[in-house]
Structures are given as structure tokens and as C-alpha cells.
Amino acid sequence: MSEKSTFIRYVLSGALTLTGLLFPAVGADAQGLTSPKRSIGSASSDVPEFSASQVSSGTSRTSRASRTLRAAARVYKGYGFDTCQAPALATMTAWLTSSPYRAVGIYFGGRARACKSQVNLSPSWVSETTSAGWNLLPIYVGSQSPCVTGSNKNPYRIPTASPTAQGTSEGKDAITAAAALGLDPGSALYLDMEAYDYTDKGCAKTTLKFVQAWNKQLLAAGYLSGFYSSADSGIRHLENSRKAGEPYMPDVVWFARWGVAASLTGEASLDSSAWTPHARIHQYHGSVSETHGGKKLSIDRDLIDAPVAVVG
């Protein structure tokens, strides 16, 4: 994500037009979401309860508690962005009136978070932005896979001897940090796991244990668990785990695949029935600068049909 350009970058094949990258045409493959120049998206908590056949975000994770949380989730459909530092309120106000976005990712915790000093992020910032009409996607950058590909994340690797204990501890930390900002139970909290070599079986097993323990803690506290990673590493790994019937899969997936049209369907790493409905985010372009209302930010762009934070 927009953590000082530390994200894995995808090789772009062919020439990509500025128009296609900035606001790509979105049709039926984006589940009915229209171009942000025509529609700014909407949020709703009026989501129908899912049947067992509909809940496909983790096979064994179709417990009554998980189904209840997802049925009551506040879901946003539309375009959003994430950026390393929570923007100043003046910037948020300018972007609310001038940009096509209505959702923003905020880095609220985690020991591997790049922007550890969040000068603007506070309970009052959360309250004011959501009251104004913003939808928040809380991001937790915790311990990273032992086989993480980015060297900048090496100091934060999951301890191979105790991944479950580490995941449990960090899950509790995420809950505490979220509550301190006024992000209530029912919110989705997104675990950021940078790209890793999921074909390394030992590493993949350690990573999965950590993620499952983190998710388990969130479920017990009444929060929805989200998982961010690159489409070709972490997302593919968890999709394989879902198919294998592993428990405590995330409720929502946030997949990074850059240089393609924004779409919530047709992702090669995911079965078409997996993590639906209202359980996907596509990060389709990253580390770009945009100016709205005279305020400039470096952002990653996202197409969203997924749960957001519950505030107040």
C-alpha cells in the first residue's frame, strides 16, 4: 500500500494509458459499480443475511458469529484510496467536495507500519471524517511472513517458533488500537501482509497460522477480519487454504493487482464464488499523485465492495 512506495510493484505489459489508469471504465465486471466520474459510491448497513451457500469467505468460517457479523456489516461500494499518513482534516474536506472518492484506508496500527507517527489520526479525526461522509478502511501492518520479499519488512518477520501466539497477541493489539480510535465492533480491520513466497511450504504454514490466530481474535471481539496482499502471493495462498477447508479465513480480501482495469471479478487468483458478496477490494494502481480542491496526496487507488469501519 502507500507506505512510502514500499509496495511490491507489478510489471506492466504494454502501454497503459493515463485515462485507463486514473479512472478506468468499469462495467458489469465491477459488479455494477460505475465510473467514479459518474458515481461516488455509497455505504449501507442494510445488507441481507447470507445463507450458508452464500458465505464463501472461508468454508469452515461459516459459523453463526461470522455470519451475523457479515450480515450486519456496514458495506461501501465505490472508489477509495489509501495513503501512508492520514491526511489533515482540511485535505479530507477538500477531497470530499472535489474528488470521486468516498473511502480512505488508514494505517491505525502494527509494528511494521511505515508511518508510525500518525500526526492527524485521532478519535476526533475519525469522528469528523465519518460524520462528513467518509468511509474508513482500517489497516493493521503487523508481523510479516518469514519469506517476505521486501527487505524493508525483514525486521518484522513472524517468529517461526510461535506464529499462533504472535498472531493472537497482535490480534488483541489491533482490537485495542481500533477501540482507542472509536472504531467499534462490527468494523472490518484489514491485516496488511506484504508479498511473500507462498510456495515455500514451511513459510506458508507459519504465515497461515499467524493469520488464523489474528482472525480468531477479531471474531471473538466482534470485528470482521480483512486481509490485504498481492494477488499472486498472499491472496493466492489464502485462496488455496480456503479450498483446503482451513478454518478462520478472513471475511474480506483486498488484492493488489496493478496495471489492469479496476474490477472485483475475474481475478485469476480467486475462484469466482470466493469472498462474495460484499467481500472484495481491488487495489488497481499505486503510488500516484492526485490533487483535488488544491490539496495534493500520493495514493493507491482502490475499487471497493466491502465492509468499512463502524463509528458511533
C-alpha positions in Angstrom: 0.0 0.0 0.0 1.0 3.7 0.0 3.7 3.2 2.7 6.4 5.4 1.2 6.3 3.3 -2.0 7.4 0.1 -0.2 4.8 -1.9 -2.1 5.6 -4.7 -4.4 5.2 -3.4 -8.0 3.8 -5.3 -10.8 5.4 -5.4 -14.3 3.1 -3.6 -16.7 2.8 -5.3 -20.0 2.3 -3.0 -23.0 1.5 0.7 -22.9 -1.0 1.9 -20.3 -3.0 5.0 -21.0 -3.3 7.6 -18.3 -7.1 7.6 -18.7 -7.3 3.8 -18.1 -5.2 4.0 -15.0 -6.7 7.1 -13.4 -10.4 6.3 -13.8 -10.8 3.1 -15.8 -14.1 2.3 -17.5 -16.0 0.0 -15.2 -18.8 -2.2 -16.4 -20.5 -5.4 -15.4 -17.2 -7.0 -14.3 -17.1 -4.5 -11.5 -20.4 -5.8 -10.1 -22.4 -2.8 -11.3 -20.2 -0.1 -10.0 -20.0 2.9 -12.3 -17.1 5.1 -13.2 -16.2 7.4 -10.3 -16.8 10.4 -12.5 -20.4 9.4 -12.6 -20.9 7.8 -9.2 -19.1 8.4 -5.9 -20.3 5.2 -4.3 -22.4 4.5 -1.3 -22.4 2.9 2.1 -25.1 0.9 3.7 -25.7 -1.4 6.7 -28.8 -2.8 5.1 -27.1 -6.0 3.8 -29.2 -9.1 3.7 -28.3 -12.1 5.8 -26.3 -14.7 3.9 -27.3 -18.3 3.6 -24.6 -21.0 4.1 -24.2 -21.3 0.4 -23.6 -17.6 0.0 -20.9 -17.3 2.7 -17.8 -18.4 0.8 -15.1 -16.4 2.6 -13.5 -19.3 4.3 -15.5 -22.5 4.1 -15.2 -23.6 7.8 -15.6 -19.9 8.8 -19.3 -20.0 8.3 -20.0 -20.0 12.0 -23.1 -18.3 13.3 -21.0 -15.5 14.8 -19.2 -14.8 11.5 -22.5 -14.9 9.5 -24.1 -12.5 12.0 -21.2 -10.0 11.8 -21.2 -10.0 8.0 -25.0 -9.7 7.8 -24.8 -6.5 10.0 -21.7 -5.1 8.3 -21.6 -1.5 7.0 -20.7 -2.0 3.3 -19.3 0.6 1.0 -19.5 0.2 -2.8 -17.4 2.6 -4.9 -13.9 4.1 -5.2 -11.5 4.8 -2.5 -7.8 5.3 -1.8 -5.2 4.6 0.8 -2.2 6.7 1.8 0.6 6.2 4.4 -0.3 9.2 6.6 -3.9 10.0 7.5 -4.5 13.4 5.7 -5.2 16.6 7.5 -8.9 17.4 8.0 -8.6 20.3 5.6 -7.4 17.9 2.9 -10.2 15.4 3.7 -12.7 18.2 3.4 -11.3 19.4 0.0 -11.3 15.8 -1.4 -14.8 15.2 -0.2 -16.1 18.0 -2.3 -13.8 17.7 -5.3 -12.6 14.1 -5.7 -14.5 10.9 -6.8 -13.5 9.1 -3.6 -15.6 8.4 -0.5 -13.5 5.8 1.2 -10.0 6.1 2.7 -7.6 3.5 4.1 -6.0 4.5 7.4 -2.9 2.8 9.0 -4.1 2.5 12.5 -1.5 0.1 14.0 1.0 -2.7 13.7 4.7 -3.0 14.3 5.6 -3.0 10.6 3.7 0.2 9.8 5.9 2.6 7.8 4.2 5.8 9.0 4.3 5.0 12.7 3.8 8.6 13.8 0.2 9.4 12.6 0.1 13.2 13.3 -3.5 13.6 12.3 -5.1 10.3 13.2 -7.1 10.5 16.4 -10.6 9.8 17.7 -11.8 13.3 16.8 -10.4 12.8 13.2 -12.3 9.5 12.9 -15.5 11.1 14.2 -15.2 14.2 12.0 -14.4 12.4 8.8 -17.1 9.8 9.1 -19.6 12.4 10.1 -18.8 14.3 7.0 -19.4 11.3 4.8 -16.1 9.4 4.6 -15.9 5.6 4.9 -12.8 4.2 6.7 -10.8 1.1 5.9 -8.6 0.5 9.0 -5.2 -1.2 8.0 -3.0 -3.0 10.5 0.6 -3.7 9.3 1.7 -6.4 11.8 4.4 -9.0 11.6 5.2 -10.1 8.1 5.7 -13.6 6.6 9.2 -15.2 7.3 9.7 -15.3 3.5 8.6 -11.7 2.8 10.1 -10.5 -0.4 10.6 -6.8 0.6 13.8 -6.3 2.5 12.3 -3.3 4.4 10.0 -5.7 6.2 12.6 -8.2 7.2 13.0 -6.9 10.8 9.3 -7.6 11.4 9.1 -11.3 10.4 6.7 -13.7 12.2 8.6 -15.8 14.7 8.7 -19.3 13.3 8.6 -20.9 16.7 5.4 -19.1 17.8 3.2 -17.9 14.9 -0.1 -18.6 16.7 1.0 -16.8 19.9 2.2 -13.9 17.8 -1.0 -13.7 15.8 -3.1 -13.8 19.0 -1.1 -11.1 20.6 -1.2 -8.8 17.5 -4.9 -9.5 17.1 -5.5 -8.2 20.6 -3.3 -5.2 19.9 -5.3 -4.4 16.7 -8.6 -4.6 18.7 -7.2 -2.3 21.4 -5.9 0.2 18.9 -9.1 0.2 16.9 -11.2 0.8 20.0 -9.0 3.6 21.1 -9.8 5.5 17.9 -13.5 4.9 18.2 -13.7 2.1 15.6 -16.4 0.0 17.1 -17.1 -3.8 16.9 -18.7 -4.6 13.6 -15.9 -2.8 11.9 -13.6 -4.6 9.4 -9.9 -4.4 10.3 -7.5 -5.2 7.5 -4.3 -7.1 8.1 -1.6 -6.0 5.6 0.7 -8.9 4.6 3.3 -7.8 2.0 4.2 -10.2 -0.8 5.9 -13.5 0.2 7.0 -16.8 -1.3 3.9 -18.9 -0.6 5.4 -21.8 -2.5 7.8 -22.2 0.5 5.7 -24.8 2.4 7.2 -24.1 5.8 6.9 -20.4 5.5 3.4 -20.6 4.1 2.3 -22.8 7.1 3.8 -20.3 9.6 2.2 -17.4 7.9 -1.2 -19.1 7.8 -1.1 -19.9 11.5 -0.4 -16.2 12.3 -3.2 -15.0 10.1 -5.7 -17.5 11.5 -4.8 -16.6 15.1 -5.2 -12.9 14.2 -8.6 -13.5 12.6 -9.8 -15.6 15.5 -9.1 -12.8 18.0 -11.0 -10.3 15.9 -14.0 -12.6 15.6 -14.1 -13.2 19.3 -14.2 -9.4 19.8 -16.9 -8.8 17.3 -14.7 -7.4 14.5 -14.6 -8.5 10.9 -11.2 -9.6 9.6 -9.8 -8.4 6.3 -6.6 -9.5 4.5 -4.5 -7.4 2.1 -1.8 -8.9 0.0 -0.6 -9.1 -3.6 -2.9 -11.2 -5.8 -0.1 -13.6 -6.8 1.2 -14.3 -3.3 -0.8 -13.9 -0.1 -4.2 -13.8 -1.9 -3.4 -17.0 -3.9 -2.1 -18.6 -0.7 -5.3 -17.9 1.3 -7.5 -19.0 -1.6 -5.7 -22.3 -1.7 -6.1 -22.6 2.1 -9.8 -21.8 1.7 -10.2 -24.5 -0.8 -8.4 -26.9 1.5 -11.0 -26.2 4.2 -8.8 -24.3 6.6 -10.6 -22.5 9.4 -10.5 -18.8 10.4 -10.1 -17.5 6.9 -10.6 -13.7 6.6 -14.0 -12.3 6.0 -12.8 -9.9 3.3 -9.9 -9.9 0.8 -8.1 -6.9 -0.5 -6.0 -7.9 -3.5 -3.3 -5.8 -5.2 -3.0 -6.2 -8.9 -1.8 -3.1 -10.7 -1.8 -2.1 -14.3 -5.2 -3.7 -15.1 -8.7 -2.4 -15.2 -10.4 -1.9 -11.9 -12.6 -5.0 -11.3 -13.9 -7.1 -8.5 -14.5 -10.1 -10.6 -12.3 -12.1 -12.9 -9.3 -12.1 -10.6 -7.2 -15.2 -11.6 -6.1 -15.9 -8.0 -9.7 -16.2 -6.7 -12.5 -18.6 -7.5 -15.5 -16.6 -8.9 -17.6 -17.7 -5.9 -15.0 -17.0 -3.2 -15.3 -14.0 -1.0 -18.7 -12.9 -2.2 -20.9 -11.0 -1.8 -19.6 -7.7 -0.5 -16.1 -9.1 0.5 -13.6 -7.8 -2.1 -11.4 -4.8 -2.7 -9.1 -4.4 -5.7 -6.1 -2.1 -5.4 -5.6 -1.4 -9.1 -3.0 1.3 -9.1 -0.4 2.6 -6.6 1.9 5.4 -5.7 0.2 8.1 -7.9 -0.2 11.7 -7.1 -3.6 13.4 -7.3 -4.8 16.9 -6.5 -8.3 17.8 -5.5 -9.5 21.1 -4.1 -6.0 22.3 -4.2 -4.8 19.5 -1.9 -2.2 17.0 -3.2 -1.7 13.4 -2.0 0.3 10.4 -3.0 -2.2 7.5 -3.0 -3.1 4.0 -4.1 -6.4 3.6 -5.9 -9.0 1.0 -4.9 -12.3 -0.3 -6.1 -14.4 -1.4 -3.2 -17.4 -3.6 -2.3 -16.7 -4.5 1.2 -17.2 -3.7 4.9 -15.9 -0.5 6.4 -15.5 0.9 9.9 -18.4 1.4 12.2 -18.2 4.6 14.2 -20.5 5.9 16.8 
